[in-house]
């Protein structure tokens, strides 16, 4: 069983915009079945919208990636989204404190 990774719109955007970098590598791992990539419909909508307004040249690349990528699409509840945001905020804050920074 492969590792399941939830990816957000910043990963999809970066992978569509450039054929280099960690985001593109991660998508390639998903294409080759090394990991299972999990996304939500909201992530897809956000990525398409952001590419259309900020980098329209990346839109065709995103669609090509999605054609080759088997993803698990989830529909998180509002509570799940808020809980994930709290975890991310907490980890970011802990990281800042480890480096002697304050929010």
N, C-alpha and C positions, 0 to 999 in steps of 0.2 A: 504494500500500500504506500502510495506516495504522500508526501507532506502536502497539507492543504494550506494555502496562503490567500488571505483576502487582500486584494489589491485595490487601491483607490485611484481616483482620476489622475493624480499626478504621475503615477506609474504608467498608465495607459497613454497619457499625453506625451510623456518623455519618449516612450517606446515608438510611438507613431511619428514623432518629430525627428528622431535621430536613430540611425542604425548602430549607434555606439552607446556604451554606457550600461550601467547596472540594470536599468529598467528594461532595456531591450534584451539583455541577457536573461532576465527573469521571464520575459514573455517567450523567448526561445526555449527555455526550460519547460514551459507549459506546452508549447507546440510539440516538443519531443517526448512529452509524457513523464518528465523527471519530477514534476510537481503538479498538483492540481490547483489551478487558479480559480478563486472564488470572487465574484463581483456581484453588485446589485444593479438593477435597472437604473437606479438613480445615478450610479457611477458612470454607466454608459451614456446617459443623457447629459450629464455634466461634462464628460470628456468631449462628446460631440459638439456641444455648445461652445466650450472653451477653445477647441481647435478652430471652429468656424469663425470665431471672433478674433483670436490671437494668432493663429498659424494655419490658415486654410489649406496650405500646401500639405499639411499632415493628415487631413481628413481622408483622402484616398488610401493612405498607408494604414490608417487605423482600420478601415474596412477590410483591407487585405489581411491584416493580422487577425482580425476577428473571424474571417473566413477559414483560417487555418488553425484556430485556437479552440480547443474544447474547454469551455469554462463551465463552472457550476454557478448558476445564477440564483441568488438568494433574495429574499424580501424581508430584510430585518424590520423589526418593530421600532417604533420611536424610542421605547425604553432601551432596546439593544444598542441603538445608535448613540444615545446619550451615555450609556454605560461605557461603550468603547471610547467615546470622546473623553470621558473622565479618566479612564485608564491611560490614554495617551497623554493627557495633561499631567497626570500624576508622574508618569515616567519622565516626561520632559522636565518637570520641576525637580525631581530627584537627580537627574543628570546635571542640571544647572547647579544644584547645591554641591554635588561632588566636585565640581570645577570652581567652587567659590563664587558663583554668580547668584544674583537675586532676580526674581521676576518683577 
